[in-house]
Structures are given as C-alpha cells and as structure tokens.
C-alpha cells in the first residue's frame, strides 16, 4: 500500500488515504507519499495567494479609476448646447457622456438609448 501511495500520490486524496491507514503506520514510511503531496499543496496555496493579491490590486485600480472619473467637473454655461438636438441646455436636466465633454438633454439621452434598444431588437429579429 505504501508503495502505491508513493507512486500515485497525485491521484489519491491524501486526507482519505491517511484515515484508511492503520494507526501503527510509521511516519517515516509515509515520507515518499507526504513529501510531494505537501509540496503540491503549499505550491497551490502560494498560487492562490498570488491570484488573490492580483485581484485585490486590480480592484483597487478600478476603484481609483472610478474615483477619478467621478471627480471630473463639467462646466455648463448659458451657451452650452445639446449634442443631439443642438438646442441650448438652459436649466434643463442634462446628461454627460463618459468622454466628459459631450452634453445632452436627459430626455434626448433617454430617447437615444431607447432607439438603440429598439434597433438592437430589430437586428436580432432579422437574423
């Protein structure tokens, strides 16, 4: 059994195998089985730790980018025009496109979005 464990350690569930072995089994006899098993386990743990750290770093970068996008300032004057209907914004509710410079009336923005949704549905039906 010990020979089989040492040859096929990568295909055997280590915890279950240890439970099935008699208590009299010497630890020294299990070294050929436990050595590679522990090495693989610690390597997997390190790999998962690196992946976790990379994900946390990416999350922080995304949060930083979101913060920078949200702190952008848009100045509207009495001459500001809607990019869709070319009328003055005045005191109307407005929207700003992600590029930070394109201003539109909110109604124009909503209408343009509903037009895109309708055209996407009609394109899907044509296929």
C-alpha positions, 0 to 999 in steps of 0.5 A: 500500500505504501508503495502505491501511495508513493507512486500515485500520490497525485491521484489519491486524496491524501486526507482519505488515504491517511484515515484508511491507514492503520494507526501503527503506520510509521511516519517515516514510511509515509515520507515518499507519499507526504513529501510531494503531496505537501509540496503540491499543496503549499505550491497551490496555496502560494498560487492562490495567494498570488491570484488573490493579491492580483485581484485585490490590486486590480480592484483597487485600480478600478476603484481609483479609476472610478474615483477619478472619473467621478471627480471630473467637473463639467462646466455648463454655461448659458451657451452650452448646447445639446449634442443631439438636438443642438438646442441650448441646455438652459436649466434643463436636466442634462446628461454627460457622456463618459468622454466628459465633454459631450452634453445632452438633454436627459430626455434626448439621452433617454430617447437615444438609448431607447432607439438603440434598444429598439434597433438592437431588437430589430437586428436580432429579429432579422437574423 
